[in-house]
Amino acid sequence: MTVIAYLFYESVIAFLLLTPVGVWRFLCWEEECIRKKQREFQEQFREAIQSISASMRAGYSVENAMKETKKDLSVLYNENIAIQRELTHMVRQIYLQIPMEQIMEEWADRVCQEDVRNFVNVFVMAKKSGGNMIGIIKSSTDQVRDKLEVRAEIETMLAARKYEFKVMSAIPFGMIGYMKISFPEFMDILYGNPLGIGVMSVCLAVYFGAYVLGERIVNIEV
């Protein structure tokens, strides 16, 4: 916000008035970080249920398959990664003789992700009714894999557009900065008077509107 306040207004008061916009942008950035972590966990979750499925096809019980999955994923992820922390917690619960249905339901409650919740719901129902656990886990693995593949294709197609969007978002600031340095006498009229403030405010409003619209276009959730 400091750069915007200087380039558009050259005013400390403008910086204070634009502080809520800075807070909003920080919250958007924080939300994007959360979405990124959720996408990473979905990939980790896919690896986990693939490993569980492979272990069960090899003849392991669900409980032992979970233990084997913890060992398998130790090769891919360190202990600080989300899926490893979750598996460590669940394995400890297994050793405490806590029912597998309860362990899985608590897992879904902790991570609060749709894929995990759907998987756990089907798993618990099949466990109680004696359904085909191997088939259910394989089906869930295929669904998660397909979803991630679609997301990867979309992100690949949008990668260039996202880069272009970032460049285009920075161009207005570069242009104003260049004009202020190269032709300060032409820019002085836009600062310190009502007309100039009005013009710059309109330009800034148009920029923010275009920026928000651009973000909505390039950020597609699958």
CYANA upper distance limits for C-alpha pairs under 8 A (distance plus 0.5 A):
  1 MET  CA      5 ALA  CA      6.49
  1 MET  CA     15 PHE  CA      6.87
  1 MET  CA     18 LEU  CA      7.03
  1 MET  CA     19 THR  CA      7.35
  1 MET  CA     21 VAL  CA      8.23
  1 MET  CA     22 GLY  CA      6.38
  2 THR  CA      6 TYR  CA      6.66
  2 THR  CA     15 PHE  CA      6.59
  3 VAL  CA      7 LEU  CA      6.49
  4 ILE  CA      8 PHE  CA      6.27
  4 ILE  CA      9 TYR  CA      8.24
  4 ILE  CA     15 PHE  CA      8.37
  4 ILE  CA    173 PHE  CA      8.34
  5 ALA  CA      9 TYR  CA      5.85
  5 ALA  CA     10 GLU  CA      6.45
  5 ALA  CA     11 SER  CA      6.70
  5 ALA  CA     12 VAL  CA      7.73
  5 ALA  CA     14 ALA  CA      5.97
  5 ALA  CA     15 PHE  CA      5.53
  5 ALA  CA     18 LEU  CA      7.91
  6 TYR  CA     10 GLU  CA      4.57
  6 TYR  CA     11 SER  CA      6.77
  6 TYR  CA     15 PHE  CA      8.42
  7 LEU  CA    173 PHE  CA      7.80
  7 LEU  CA    176 ILE  CA      7.09
  7 LEU  CA    177 GLY  CA      7.14
  8 PHE  CA    191 TYR  CA      8.41
  8 PHE  CA    200 MET  CA      6.38
  8 PHE  CA    201 SER  CA      8.21
  8 PHE  CA    204 LEU  CA      8.21
  9 TYR  CA     14 ALA  CA      7.02
  9 TYR  CA    190 LEU  CA      8.48
  9 TYR  CA    191 TYR  CA      6.43
  9 TYR  CA    192 GLY  CA      8.12
  9 TYR  CA    197 ILE  CA      7.26
  9 TYR  CA    200 MET  CA      7.92
 10 GLU  CA     14 ALA  CA      8.24
 10 GLU  CA    191 TYR  CA      7.40
 11 SER  CA     15 PHE  CA      7.16
 12 VAL  CA     16 LEU  CA      7.02
 13 ILE  CA     17 LEU  CA      6.74
 14 ALA  CA     18 LEU  CA      6.49
 15 PHE  CA     19 THR  CA      6.73
 18 LEU  CA     22 GLY  CA      7.08
 19 THR  CA     23 VAL  CA      6.78
 20 PRO  CA     24 TRP  CA      6.63
 21 VAL  CA     25 ARG  CA      6.65
 22 GLY  CA     26 PHE  CA      6.66
 23 VAL  CA     27 LEU  CA      6.74
 24 TRP  CA     28 CYS  CA      6.74
 25 ARG  CA     29 TRP  CA      6.69
 26 PHE  CA     30 GLU  CA      6.63
 27 LEU  CA     31 GLU  CA      6.59
 28 CYS  CA     32 GLU  CA      6.68
 29 TRP  CA     33 CYS  CA      6.79
 30 GLU  CA     34 ILE  CA      6.88
 31 GLU  CA     35 ARG  CA      6.78
 32 GLU  CA     36 LYS  CA      6.64
 33 CYS  CA     37 LYS  CA      6.78
 34 ILE  CA     38 GLN  CA      6.70
 35 ARG  CA     39 ARG  CA      6.70
 36 LYS  CA     40 GLU  CA      6.74
 37 LYS  CA     41 PHE  CA      6.62
 38 GLN  CA     42 GLN  CA      6.73
 38 GLN  CA    113 GLN  CA      8.29
 39 ARG  CA     43 GLU  CA      7.06
 40 GLU  CA     44 GLN  CA      6.88
 41 PHE  CA     45 PHE  CA      6.40
 41 PHE  CA     82 ALA  CA      7.35
 41 PHE  CA     83 ILE  CA      7.30
 42 GLN  CA     46 ARG  CA      6.69
 42 GLN  CA    115 ASP  CA      8.14
 42 GLN  CA    144 VAL  CA      8.38
 42 GLN  CA    148 LEU  CA      8.49
 43 GLU  CA     47 GLU  CA      6.98
 43 GLU  CA    148 LEU  CA      7.91
 44 GLN  CA     48 ALA  CA      6.74
 44 GLN  CA     83 ILE  CA      6.61
 45 PHE  CA     49 ILE  CA      6.77
 45 PHE  CA     83 ILE  CA      7.33
 45 PHE  CA    116 VAL  CA      8.22
 46 ARG  CA     50 GLN  CA      6.62
 46 ARG  CA    141 THR  CA      6.69
 46 ARG  CA    144 VAL  CA      6.77
 46 ARG  CA    145 ARG  CA      7.15
 47 GLU  CA     51 SER  CA      6.73
 47 GLU  CA     73 LEU  CA      8.28
 48 ALA  CA     52 ILE  CA      6.70
 48 ALA  CA     69 THR  CA      6.82
 48 ALA  CA     73 LEU  CA      7.71
 48 ALA  CA     83 ILE  CA      8.37
 49 ILE  CA     53 SER  CA      6.44
 49 ILE  CA    137 ILE  CA      7.29
 49 ILE  CA    138 LYS  CA      8.49
 49 ILE  CA    140 SER  CA      8.45
 49 ILE  CA    141 THR  CA      6.62
 50 GLN  CA     54 ALA  CA      6.70
 50 GLN  CA    137 ILE  CA      8.46
 50 GLN  CA    138 LYS  CA      7.86
 50 GLN  CA    141 THR  CA      6.57
 51 SER  CA     55 SER  CA      6.66
 51 SER  CA     65 ALA  CA      8.36
 51 SER  CA     68 GLU  CA      8.41
 51 SER  CA     69 THR  CA      5.98
 51 SER  CA     72 ASP  CA      7.82
 52 ILE  CA     56 MET  CA      6.69
 52 ILE  CA     62 VAL  CA      8.11
 52 ILE  CA     65 ALA  CA      5.78
 52 ILE  CA     66 MET  CA      6.61
 52 ILE  CA     68 GLU  CA      8.13
 52 ILE  CA     69 THR  CA      6.33
 52 ILE  CA    137 ILE  CA      8.32
 53 SER  CA     57 ARG  CA      6.70
 53 SER  CA     65 ALA  CA      8.39
 53 SER  CA    134 ILE  CA      6.65
 53 SER  CA    137 ILE  CA      6.38
 53 SER  CA    138 LYS  CA      6.57
 54 ALA  CA     58 ALA  CA      6.83
 55 SER  CA     59 GLY  CA      7.17
 55 SER  CA     60 TYR  CA      6.18
 55 SER  CA     65 ALA  CA      5.66
 55 SER  CA     68 GLU  CA      7.58
 55 SER  CA     69 THR  CA      8.20
 56 MET  CA     60 TYR  CA      5.18
 56 MET  CA     61 SER  CA      6.68
 56 MET  CA     62 VAL  CA      7.20
 56 MET  CA     65 ALA  CA      6.50
 56 MET  CA    134 ILE  CA      6.88
 57 ARG  CA    134 ILE  CA      7.16
 60 TYR  CA     64 ASN  CA      6.23
 60 TYR  CA     65 ALA  CA      6.00
 61 SER  CA     65 ALA  CA      6.38
 62 VAL  CA     66 MET  CA      6.70
 62 VAL  CA    100 MET  CA      8.49
 63 GLU  CA     67 LYS  CA      7.11
 63 GLU  CA     94 ILE  CA      7.23
 63 GLU  CA    100 MET  CA      7.63
 64 ASN  CA     68 GLU  CA      6.72
 65 ALA  CA     69 THR  CA      6.56
 66 MET  CA     70 LYS  CA      6.85
 66 MET  CA     87 LEU  CA      8.01
 66 MET  CA     91 VAL  CA      7.45
 67 LYS  CA     71 LYS  CA      7.13
 67 LYS  CA     91 VAL  CA      6.58
 68 GLU  CA     72 ASP  CA      6.64
 69 THR  CA     73 LEU  CA      6.51
 70 LYS  CA     74 SER  CA      6.80
 70 LYS  CA     84 GLN  CA      7.40
 70 LYS  CA     87 LEU  CA      6.37
 70 LYS  CA     88 THR  CA      7.48
 70 LYS  CA     91 VAL  CA      8.41
 71 LYS  CA     75 VAL  CA      7.91
 72 ASP  CA     76 LEU  CA      8.12
 73 LEU  CA     77 TYR  CA      6.42
 73 LEU  CA     84 GLN  CA      7.79
 74 SER  CA     78 ASN  CA      6.54
 74 SER  CA     79 GLU  CA      7.86
 74 SER  CA     84 GLN  CA      7.85
 77 TYR  CA     81 ILE  CA      6.67
 77 TYR  CA     84 GLN  CA      7.45
 78 ASN  CA     84 GLN  CA      7.53
 79 GLU  CA     84 GLN  CA      5.91
 79 GLU  CA     85 ARG  CA      6.75
 80 ASN  CA     84 GLN  CA      7.32
 80 ASN  CA     85 ARG  CA      6.98
 81 ILE  CA     85 ARG  CA      6.88
 82 ALA  CA     86 GLU  CA      6.80
 83 ILE  CA     87 LEU  CA      6.59
 84 GLN  CA     88 THR  CA      6.49
 85 ARG  CA     89 HIS  CA      6.77
 86 GLU  CA     90 MET  CA      6.72
 86 GLU  CA    107 TRP  CA      7.88
 87 LEU  CA     91 VAL  CA      6.50
 88 THR  CA     92 ARG  CA      6.80
 89 HIS  CA     93 GLN  CA      6.90
 90 MET  CA     94 ILE  CA      6.74
 90 MET  CA    103 ILE  CA      6.86
 90 MET  CA    107 TRP  CA      8.35
 91 VAL  CA     95 TYR  CA      6.90
 92 ARG  CA     96 LEU  CA      6.94
 93 GLN  CA     97 GLN  CA      7.07
 93 GLN  CA     98 ILE  CA      6.14
 93 GLN  CA    103 ILE  CA      7.46
 94 ILE  CA     98 ILE  CA      6.14
 94 ILE  CA     99 PRO  CA      7.94
 94 ILE  CA    100 MET  CA      7.72
 94 ILE  CA    103 ILE  CA      8.35
 98 ILE  CA    102 GLN  CA      7.53
 98 ILE  CA    103 ILE  CA      7.35
 99 PRO  CA    103 ILE  CA      6.92
100 MET  CA    104 MET  CA      6.67
101 GLU  CA    105 GLU  CA      6.70
101 GLU  CA    123 PHE  CA      8.48
101 GLU  CA    124 VAL  CA      6.07
101 GLU  CA    127 LYS  CA      8.02
102 GLN  CA    106 GLU  CA      6.59
103 ILE  CA    107 TRP  CA      6.73
104 MET  CA    108 ALA  CA      6.85
104 MET  CA    120 VAL  CA      6.54
104 MET  CA    124 VAL  CA      8.32
105 GLU  CA    109 ASP  CA      6.80
105 GLU  CA    117 ARG  CA      8.47
105 GLU  CA    120 VAL  CA      6.87
105 GLU  CA    121 ASN  CA      8.31
106 GLU  CA    110 ARG  CA      6.70
107 TRP  CA    111 VAL  CA      6.86
108 ALA  CA    112 CYS  CA      6.32
108 ALA  CA    113 GLN  CA      7.54
108 ALA  CA    116 VAL  CA      6.27
108 ALA  CA    117 ARG  CA      5.64
108 ALA  CA    120 VAL  CA      7.23
109 ASP  CA    117 ARG  CA      8.29
111 VAL  CA    116 VAL  CA      8.25
112 CYS  CA    116 VAL  CA      8.09
112 CYS  CA    117 ARG  CA      7.65
113 GLN  CA    117 ARG  CA      6.61
114 GLU  CA    118 ASN  CA      6.55
115 ASP  CA    119 PHE  CA      6.65
115 ASP  CA    144 VAL  CA      7.58
116 VAL  CA    120 VAL  CA      6.55
117 ARG  CA    121 ASN  CA      6.57
118 ASN  CA    122 VAL  CA      6.85
119 PHE  CA    123 PHE  CA      6.50
119 PHE  CA    137 ILE  CA      8.29
119 PHE  CA    140 SER  CA      6.77
120 VAL  CA    124 VAL  CA      6.45
121 ASN  CA    125 MET  CA      6.79
122 VAL  CA    126 ALA  CA      6.58
122 VAL  CA    136 ILE  CA      8.00
123 PHE  CA    127 LYS  CA      6.49
123 PHE  CA    133 MET  CA      7.67
123 PHE  CA    136 ILE  CA      7.61
123 PHE  CA    137 ILE  CA      8.15
124 VAL  CA    128 LYS  CA      6.67
125 MET  CA    129 SER  CA      6.63
125 MET  CA    131 GLY  CA      8.49
126 ALA  CA    130 GLY  CA      6.04
126 ALA  CA    131 GLY  CA      4.93
126 ALA  CA    132 ASN  CA      7.42
126 ALA  CA    133 MET  CA      7.12
126 ALA  CA    136 ILE  CA      8.45
127 LYS  CA    131 GLY  CA      6.81
127 LYS  CA    133 MET  CA      7.71
132 ASN  CA    136 ILE  CA      6.70
133 MET  CA    137 ILE  CA      6.64
134 ILE  CA    138 LYS  CA      6.64
135 GLY  CA    139 SER  CA      6.55
136 ILE  CA    140 SER  CA      6.71
137 ILE  CA    141 THR  CA      6.60
138 LYS  CA    142 ASP  CA      6.71
139 SER  CA    143 GLN  CA      6.80
140 SER  CA    144 VAL  CA      6.73
141 THR  CA    145 ARG  CA      6.53
142 ASP  CA    146 ASP  CA      6.55
143 GLN  CA    147 LYS  CA      6.71
144 VAL  CA    148 LEU  CA      6.70
145 ARG  CA    149 GLU  CA      6.62
146 ASP  CA    150 VAL  CA      6.75
147 LYS  CA    151 ARG  CA      6.81
147 LYS  CA    222 VAL  CA      8.03
148 LEU  CA    152 ALA  CA      6.58
149 GLU  CA    153 GLU  CA      6.74
150 VAL  CA    154 ILE  CA      6.78
150 VAL  CA    222 VAL  CA      8.28
151 ARG  CA    155 GLU  CA      6.58
151 ARG  CA    221 GLU  CA      8.47
151 ARG  CA    222 VAL  CA      6.56
152 ALA  CA    156 THR  CA      6.58
153 GLU  CA    157 MET  CA      6.80
154 ILE  CA    158 LEU  CA      6.66
155 GLU  CA    159 ALA  CA      6.26
156 THR  CA    160 ALA  CA      8.44
157 MET  CA    161 ARG  CA      8.37
158 LEU  CA    162 LYS  CA      6.53
158 LEU  CA    218 VAL  CA      7.06
159 ALA  CA    163 TYR  CA      6.87
160 ALA  CA    164 GLU  CA      6.68
161 ARG  CA    165 PHE  CA      6.51
161 ARG  CA    218 VAL  CA      7.48
162 LYS  CA    166 LYS  CA      6.79
162 LYS  CA    218 VAL  CA      6.55
163 TYR  CA    167 VAL  CA      6.84
164 GLU  CA    168 MET  CA      6.54
165 PHE  CA    169 SER  CA      6.51
165 PHE  CA    214 GLY  CA      7.57
166 LYS  CA    170 ALA  CA      6.99
167 VAL  CA    171 ILE  CA      6.90
168 MET  CA    172 PRO  CA      8.09
169 SER  CA    211 TYR  CA      7.47
170 ALA  CA    174 GLY  CA      6.90
171 ILE  CA    175 MET  CA      6.58
172 PRO  CA    176 ILE  CA      6.75
173 PHE  CA    177 GLY  CA      6.50
174 GLY  CA    178 TYR  CA      6.48
175 MET  CA    179 MET  CA      6.67
176 ILE  CA    180 LYS  CA      6.61
177 GLY  CA    181 ILE  CA      6.77
178 TYR  CA    182 SER  CA      6.37
178 TYR  CA    183 PHE  CA      8.45
179 MET  CA    183 PHE  CA      5.69
179 MET  CA    184 PRO  CA      7.11
179 MET  CA    187 MET  CA      7.52
180 LYS  CA    184 PRO  CA      5.17
180 LYS  CA    187 MET  CA      6.59
183 PHE  CA    187 MET  CA      7.29
184 PRO  CA    188 ASP  CA      6.63
185 GLU  CA    189 ILE  CA      8.23
187 MET  CA    191 TYR  CA      7.94
189 ILE  CA    193 ASN  CA      8.06
189 ILE  CA    196 GLY  CA      6.83
190 LEU  CA    195 LEU  CA      7.79
190 LEU  CA    196 GLY  CA      4.28
190 LEU  CA    197 ILE  CA      6.87
190 LEU  CA    199 VAL  CA      7.98
190 LEU  CA    200 MET  CA      7.67
191 TYR  CA    196 GLY  CA      6.05
191 TYR  CA    197 ILE  CA      6.78
192 GLY  CA    196 GLY  CA      7.64
192 GLY  CA    197 ILE  CA      7.57
193 ASN  CA    197 ILE  CA      6.66
194 PRO  CA    198 GLY  CA      6.51
195 LEU  CA    199 VAL  CA      6.73
196 GLY  CA    200 MET  CA      6.66
197 ILE  CA    201 SER  CA      6.45
198 GLY  CA    202 VAL  CA      6.72
199 VAL  CA    203 CYS  CA      6.80
200 MET  CA    204 LEU  CA      6.54
201 SER  CA    205 ALA  CA      6.56
202 VAL  CA    206 VAL  CA      6.68
203 CYS  CA    207 TYR  CA      6.65
204 LEU  CA    208 PHE  CA      6.67
205 ALA  CA    209 GLY  CA      6.64
206 VAL  CA    210 ALA  CA      6.64
207 TYR  CA    211 TYR  CA      6.51
208 PHE  CA    212 VAL  CA      6.62
209 GLY  CA    213 LEU  CA      6.72
210 ALA  CA    214 GLY  CA      6.48
211 TYR  CA    215 GLU  CA      6.70
212 VAL  CA    216 ARG  CA      6.85
213 LEU  CA    217 ILE  CA      6.84
214 GLY  CA    218 VAL  CA      6.80
215 GLU  CA    219 ASN  CA      6.28
216 ARG  CA    220 ILE  CA      7.76
